[in-house]
Amino acid sequence: MNINKLTNSRTSQIFLQWIADTIAIWLGFAAQLYLRFFSNLFNVPTVPTIADYVSGSILMSVFWYLIFYLSGMYRNWHIRSPFNEFFSIIRTSFIGCFIIALLIFADNTADFRMLFLIYFIIMTCSFTIFRFIARRIQIKLRIKRIIKIPILLIGDKESVVDFYNRSKKNVSWGYSVCSIVSIKDNKEEFVNYLKENNIDENIYCGDAKVFDQIIDKYKKTIEEIVFSASKTDSELLFNLADVCIENGIRVNIEPNLYDHFTGQSRTQNIYGIPLIEVNTKLLRPWEIAIKRLFDIVFSILVIVVGMPIWLLVALIIKLESEGSVFYSQPRVGLNNKIFTIYKFRSMAQAKCTDPENQQWTAIGDPRVTKFGKIIRKTHIDEIPQFYNVLIGDMSVVGPRPEQPKFVEEFAKELHYYKRRHLVRPGITGWWQVKYKPHTLSIDEIKSRTKDDFYYIENISLQLDFEIIIRTVWCVISGHGQS
């Protein structure tokens, strides 16, 4: 391997992790063989040879490399707490050991649990110890400047110079500033400030107006971009970060800039460095495809399997009061696009269709019919929205869509409110499963938006599954507002 690549932070981390895992696998496998075949703890007819050990270690190495790769263990763990890596090791070791136990130990049912427990403890300890050693080696190499993280620094002159000086003092961060970009100051003013603070003026490479050109020039040499500014425009900051992400460059921001990204990106506090990692891509392409496929399949199942019930609901609505079975209303969806949402009608026809009467449903709202109270309490009135999911207006899980009138009102009070529309709205969501009876107020909107942003910042298939399970319980327990 090229020595320059090994001193690259990104490559060196994977290389050190791979070395640590290889040693852990071979020593762990040796310890497991000793305890099983040579410790007299188990009755065994034969014992393995050196050749068996070598071939077995090779097979185990391939197996564990695959398990660790699929589990996302080969990544930048240096920015995360050692405890995060430790708990990930426990989870991955358990999965791997369980598979091995089923394939190898299952022929000896009497000792199955003991063998599984022994191998799990051995491998967890081995991986933890050697991964910790690898982490310490990398820190030492960073301090000695053998491993460097080439970065581009962008911001206003005061903040940039302050961070530059701090990175020089804290050598364990491993940062090597390649160039500096001005986000608002003119060139002459910025360069003069660099000179006043004894920083080479040649490190300045331009301003945010030519950011695309700067990225094209440096994207093959830098690993990260650090945003350091006291005040700046949110849209500009987000657009610059988006350009970096699209070019495969990690984006880190100082904590005071967090509000510019809240609700529209994934964030991760960096361990040991006063920075927050930002990712403007909420889901990877394959996750987007799976989420959409799940939406379609799940919606078809709900509509088709429950059709007898939905027809009965429609009949009762029709018999109870005059008017149509369904209720439609404009809502704001993905990227602020207006769409028509459908629900089973739960209110008196005249009152629920009056455009001048648009308002949130209050507790004990007199507009709600008797049967309407039941279907609202059990969320059955939401079922027609699965049609919205089928045609792509909504997702099964996501922030609740609001009426255009309310969106504009809320956006005046909360400038970041429309960031909820970065994802498809959902039939259910994090706010819905944490739901409590409410009345319209700015405090309620802030609380709901906070829950929506939590979902957006942590969006994943796993979180969607958790919300769906919680929603089932909400339906069973009559969690809705009537």
C-alpha positions in Angstrom: 0.0 0.0 0.0 1.2 3.5 -0.8 2.7 5.1 2.3 1.0 8.4 1.5 -2.4 6.7 1.6 -1.5 5.2 5.0 -0.8 8.6 6.4 -4.2 9.7 5.1 -6.6 9.8 8.1 -9.5 8.0 6.3 -7.3 5.2 5.0 -5.3 4.8 8.2 -8.4 4.3 10.4 -9.7 1.5 8.2 -6.2 -0.1 8.0 -5.6 0.0 11.8 -9.1 -1.3 12.4 -8.5 -4.2 10.0 -5.1 -5.0 11.6 -6.8 -4.9 15.1 -9.6 -7.2 14.0 -7.3 -9.7 12.3 -5.2 -10.1 15.5 -8.4 -10.3 17.6 -9.9 -13.0 15.3 -6.8 -15.2 15.3 -6.1 -14.9 19.0 -9.8 -15.3 19.8 -10.1 -18.4 17.7 -7.0 -19.9 19.3 -8.4 -19.2 22.8 -11.7 -20.8 21.8 -10.0 -23.9 20.4 -7.9 -24.3 23.6 -10.9 -24.0 25.9 -13.0 -26.4 23.8 -10.4 -29.1 23.0 -7.5 -28.8 25.4 -8.9 -27.6 28.7 -10.8 -30.8 29.6 -14.0 -28.7 30.1 -15.7 -30.6 27.2 -15.6 -34.2 26.1 -14.2 -34.2 22.5 -13.3 -37.3 20.4 -10.5 -35.5 18.4 -8.4 -32.4 18.6 -7.5 -29.9 15.8 -4.0 -29.7 14.3 -2.0 -26.6 13.4 -3.3 -26.8 9.9 -6.9 -26.9 11.2 -6.2 -23.8 13.2 -4.7 -21.9 10.3 -7.5 -22.8 7.8 -10.1 -22.1 10.5 -8.6 -18.7 11.3 -8.7 -17.8 7.6 -12.3 -18.8 7.3 -13.2 -16.9 10.5 -11.4 -13.8 9.3 -13.4 -13.7 6.1 -16.6 -14.3 8.1 -15.9 -11.5 10.7 -14.7 -9.0 8.0 -18.1 -9.5 6.3 -20.1 -9.2 9.5 -18.2 -6.1 10.6 -18.5 -4.5 7.1 -22.3 -5.1 6.9 -22.7 -3.8 10.5 -20.9 -0.5 9.6 -17.9 -1.2 11.9 -15.3 0.0 9.4 -15.9 3.8 9.6 -14.6 6.9 11.3 -14.9 5.8 14.9 -12.3 8.4 16.1 -15.0 11.1 16.1 -17.3 9.0 18.3 -17.0 8.1 21.9 -15.1 4.8 22.8 -18.3 3.7 24.5 -20.3 4.0 21.3 -17.7 1.8 19.6 -17.7 -0.6 22.5 -21.5 -1.1 22.5 -21.4 -1.6 18.7 -18.8 -4.3 19.2 -21.0 -6.1 21.7 -24.0 -6.0 19.4 -22.0 -7.2 16.3 -20.0 -9.8 18.2 -23.3 -11.3 19.5 -24.8 -11.5 16.0 -21.6 -13.1 14.6 -21.1 -15.5 17.5 -24.7 -16.6 17.3 -24.4 -17.4 13.6 -21.2 -19.4 14.2 -22.8 -21.2 17.1 -25.7 -22.3 15.0 -23.4 -23.5 12.2 -20.7 -25.1 14.2 -21.7 -25.9 17.7 -25.4 -26.9 17.1 -24.3 -30.6 16.7 -23.5 -30.7 20.4 -26.7 -29.5 22.0 -25.6 -30.2 25.6 -22.7 -27.7 25.4 -24.3 -25.3 22.9 -25.1 -22.5 25.4 -21.8 -22.8 27.1 -19.8 -22.8 23.9 -21.7 -19.8 22.6 -21.2 -17.8 25.8 -17.5 -18.6 25.9 -16.9 -17.6 22.3 -19.0 -14.5 22.7 -17.0 -13.3 25.7 -13.7 -14.1 24.1 -14.5 -12.3 20.8 -16.0 -9.3 22.5 -13.0 -8.9 24.8 -10.6 -9.4 21.9 -12.2 -7.0 19.5 -12.6 -4.4 22.3 -8.9 -4.6 23.5 -7.3 -4.5 20.0 -9.7 -1.8 18.7 -8.8 0.3 21.8 -5.1 -0.2 21.0 -5.7 0.8 17.4 -7.5 4.0 18.6 -4.6 4.9 20.9 -2.1 4.3 18.1 -4.0 6.6 15.8 -4.1 9.4 18.5 -0.3 9.0 19.0 0.3 9.2 15.2 -1.9 12.3 15.0 0.1 14.0 17.8 3.3 13.2 16.1 1.8 14.6 12.8 2.4 11.3 11.0 -1.3 11.1 10.4 -3.0 14.3 9.3 -6.6 15.3 8.4 -6.4 17.8 5.6 -9.2 20.4 6.0 -10.7 23.5 4.3 -11.7 26.2 6.8 -14.5 28.5 5.9 -16.1 31.4 7.9 -15.6 35.0 8.9 -12.1 36.2 9.6 -12.3 36.3 13.4 -13.8 32.9 13.8 -11.5 31.3 11.2 -8.4 32.7 12.8 -9.6 31.6 16.3 -10.2 28.0 15.1 -6.9 27.9 13.2 -5.0 28.8 16.3 -6.8 26.3 18.4 -6.2 23.5 15.9 -2.5 24.3 16.1 -2.5 24.0 19.9 -4.6 20.8 20.0 -2.4 18.6 17.9 -4.4 15.5 18.9 -7.2 16.7 16.7 -4.9 15.9 13.7 -6.1 18.8 11.6 -4.0 20.3 8.9 -5.5 23.4 7.4 -4.9 23.4 3.7 -6.8 26.6 2.8 -9.2 29.2 4.1 -12.4 30.5 2.5 -14.1 33.7 3.4 -17.8 33.5 3.9 -18.6 37.3 4.0 -15.4 39.4 4.2 -13.7 40.9 1.2 -10.3 39.5 0.1 -8.2 42.5 1.2 -9.8 42.8 4.6 -9.5 39.0 5.2 -5.9 38.7 4.0 -4.8 41.7 6.2 -6.4 40.1 9.2 -4.4 36.9 8.5 -1.2 38.8 8.3 -2.0 40.6 11.6 -2.3 37.2 13.3 0.9 35.8 11.7 -0.8 33.4 9.4 0.5 32.9 5.8 -1.7 35.0 3.5 -1.2 32.3 0.7 -3.5 30.0 2.7 -6.5 32.2 1.6 -8.0 30.7 -1.6 -11.2 32.8 -2.2 -14.7 33.5 -1.0 -18.1 31.7 -0.9 -19.0 33.1 -4.3 -16.5 30.7 -6.0 -17.0 27.9 -3.6 -17.9 25.3 -6.4 -14.5 26.1 -8.1 -12.7 25.8 -4.8 -14.2 22.4 -4.1 -13.3 21.1 -7.6 -9.7 22.1 -6.9 -9.4 20.6 -3.4 -11.9 17.7 -3.3 -9.1 15.1 -4.0 -6.8 16.5 -1.3 -9.1 17.4 1.6 -11.1 15.1 3.9 -13.2 17.6 5.8 -14.5 21.2 5.7 -15.0 23.1 9.0 -17.5 25.9 9.2 -16.5 28.5 11.7 -18.6 31.7 11.8 -20.3 33.9 14.4 -23.3 34.9 12.2 -24.2 33.9 8.7 -27.1 33.2 6.4 -28.8 29.8 7.0 -29.6 29.1 3.4 -26.1 29.9 2.2 -24.5 27.7 4.9 -26.8 24.8 4.1 -26.1 25.1 0.3 -22.4 25.2 0.9 -22.6 22.1 3.1 -24.7 20.3 0.5 -22.0 20.9 -2.1 -19.4 19.3 0.2 -21.6 16.3 0.9 -22.3 15.7 -2.8 -18.5 15.7 -3.4 -17.9 13.1 -0.6 -16.4 15.6 1.9 -17.3 15.5 5.5 -18.8 18.7 7.0 -18.1 19.8 10.5 -19.5 22.9 12.2 -18.9 24.8 15.4 -21.7 24.3 18.0 -22.9 27.9 17.6 -24.0 27.1 14.0 -26.2 24.2 15.0 -29.4 26.1 14.7 -28.7 26.7 11.0 -28.9 22.9 10.4 -31.5 21.7 13.0 -34.3 19.8 11.4 -32.7 19.5 8.0 -29.7 17.3 8.5 -28.2 14.4 10.5 -25.8 15.6 13.2 -23.2 13.9 15.3 -21.1 15.4 18.1 -17.4 14.8 17.5 -15.7 13.1 20.4 -12.8 15.2 21.9 -13.3 18.1 19.4 -15.7 21.0 19.8 -17.4 20.4 16.5 -20.6 18.8 15.2 -20.5 16.6 12.1 -23.3 17.4 9.7 -24.8 15.3 6.8 -27.4 17.0 4.6 -28.4 13.7 3.0 -31.0 12.3 5.4 -31.3 8.9 3.7 -29.0 7.0 1.3 -30.5 6.1 -2.1 -31.1 2.4 -1.2 -32.9 3.5 2.0 -35.1 5.9 0.1 -36.0 3.0 -2.3 -36.8 0.6 0.5 -38.8 3.2 2.4 -40.9 3.9 -0.8 -41.3 0.2 -1.5 -42.5 -0.4 2.1 -45.0 2.5 1.8 -46.5 1.0 -1.4 -46.7 -2.6 -0.1 -48.0 -1.6 3.4 -50.6 0.7 1.9 -51.9 -2.0 -0.5 -52.1 -4.5 2.4 -54.0 -2.1 4.7 -56.5 -1.1 2.0 -57.1 -4.6 0.6 -57.1 -6.7 3.8 -59.2 -4.2 5.7 -61.6 -3.5 2.8 -64.7 -5.1 4.5 -64.1 -2.9 7.6 -63.6 0.3 5.5 -66.8 -0.4 3.6 -68.7 -0.8 6.9 -67.2 2.5 8.2 -68.3 4.3 5.0 -71.8 2.9 5.3 -72.2 4.1 8.9 -70.9 7.5 8.0 -73.4 7.8 5.2 -76.3 6.6 7.4 -75.4 8.8 10.4 -75.4 12.2 8.6 -75.8 13.8 5.2 -72.9 14.4 3.0 -70.0 12.5 1.4 -68.1 9.6 3.0 -64.7 11.2 2.4 -63.4 14.6 3.5 -60.6 16.3 1.4 -58.5 19.3 2.3 -55.3 20.9 0.9 -52.1 20.2 2.8 -48.4 21.2 2.5 -46.2 18.3 1.6 -42.6 17.5 0.4 -40.7 20.6 -0.7 -43.7 22.8 0.2 -45.8 21.3 -2.5 -49.6 21.5 -2.0 -51.6 18.3 -2.3 -55.1 17.0 -1.4 -55.4 14.8 1.7 -58.3 12.4 2.1 -59.9 11.2 5.4 -63.2 9.5 6.4 -65.5 12.4 7.3 -65.9 12.7 11.1 -67.7 16.0 11.2 -71.0 17.5 10.0 -70.7 18.1 6.3 -71.4 21.9 6.3 -69.0 22.6 9.1 -66.1 20.6 7.9 -66.2 22.0 4.3 -66.6 25.7 5.1 -63.3 27.3 4.0 -63.9 30.1 6.5 -64.1 27.7 9.3 -60.7 26.1 9.0 -59.3 25.5 12.5 -57.7 22.8 14.6 -60.0 20.3 16.2 -60.5 21.1 19.9 -61.0 18.7 22.7 -64.8 17.9 22.7 -65.2 19.7 19.4 -69.0 20.1 18.8 -68.5 19.7 15.0 -67.5 16.0 15.5 -70.4 13.5 15.0 -71.0 10.6 17.4 -69.5 8.0 15.1 -66.8 10.6 14.2 -65.6 10.5 17.8 -65.1 6.7 17.5 -63.1 6.8 14.3 -61.0 9.8 15.4 -60.3 8.1 18.8 -59.0 5.0 17.0 -57.5 6.9 14.0 -59.7 5.0 11.6 -60.5 8.3 10.0 -56.9 8.4 8.7 -57.2 5.2 6.6 -58.0 6.9 3.2 -54.6 8.6 3.5 -53.0 5.3 2.5 -54.2 6.4 -1.0 -52.1 9.5 -0.6 -49.2 7.2 0.3 -49.8 5.1 -2.8 -49.6 8.1 -5.2 -46.6 9.5 -3.5 -48.0 12.5 -1.7 -47.3 11.0 1.7 -45.3 8.3 3.5 -46.6 5.9 6.2 -44.2 7.6 8.7 -43.3 11.3 8.7 -44.2 14.7 10.1 -47.9 15.5 10.1 -49.0 17.6 7.1 -50.6 20.9 7.9 -53.0 23.2 6.0 -51.4 26.0 4.0 -53.1 28.6 6.1 -51.5 27.3 9.3 -48.1 26.7 7.7 -47.9 30.4 6.8 -49.0 31.5 10.3 -46.6 29.1 12.1 -43.7 30.1 9.8 -44.1 33.7 10.8 -43.6 32.7 14.5 -40.9 30.0 13.8 -38.7 30.9 10.9 -37.4 27.3 10.7 -40.9 25.7 10.6 -40.9 24.9 6.8 -37.8 22.7 7.3 -40.3 20.0 8.2 -41.1 19.7 4.5 -37.7 18.3 3.6 -39.3 14.8 3.9 -42.7 13.4 2.9 -45.4 14.0 5.5 -46.7 10.9 7.2 -49.9 9.3 8.4 -48.1 8.6 11.7 -44.9 10.0 13.2 -42.8 10.6 16.3 -45.1 13.4 17.5 -48.3 11.4 16.9 -47.0 8.4 19.0 -46.0 10.8 21.8 -49.3 12.6 21.5 -51.2 14.3 24.3 -54.5 16.2 24.0 -53.7 19.7 22.9 -55.1 23.1 22.0 -53.7 25.5 19.3 -50.8 27.6 20.7 -47.3 28.6 19.7 -46.0 26.4 22.5 -47.8 23.4 21.1 -46.4 24.2 17.6 -42.8 24.5 19.1 -43.2 21.1 20.9 -44.6 19.4 17.7 -41.9 20.9 15.5 -39.2 19.7 18.0 -40.5 16.2 17.7 -40.7 16.5 13.9 -37.0 17.7 13.8 -36.0 14.8 16.0 -37.5 12.4 13.4 -35.9 14.2 10.5 -32.4 14.3 12.2 -32.7 10.6 13.2 -34.6 9.2 10.2 -34.0 5.5 9.5 -35.9 2.4 8.6 -35.4 1.2 12.2 -37.0 4.3 13.6 -39.9 4.0 11.1 -40.5 0.4 12.3 -40.5 1.6 16.0 -43.0 4.3 15.2 -45.3 1.9 13.4 -45.3 -0.5 16.4 -46.0 2.3 18.7 -48.9 3.5 16.4 -50.5 0.1 16.6 -50.7 0.4 20.3 -52.1 4.0 20.0 -54.9 2.6 17.8 -55.7 -0.2 20.2 -55.7 2.1 23.2 -57.8 4.8 21.5 -55.1 7.4 21.7 -56.6 9.9 19.3 -58.3 13.2 20.0 -62.1 13.2 19.6 
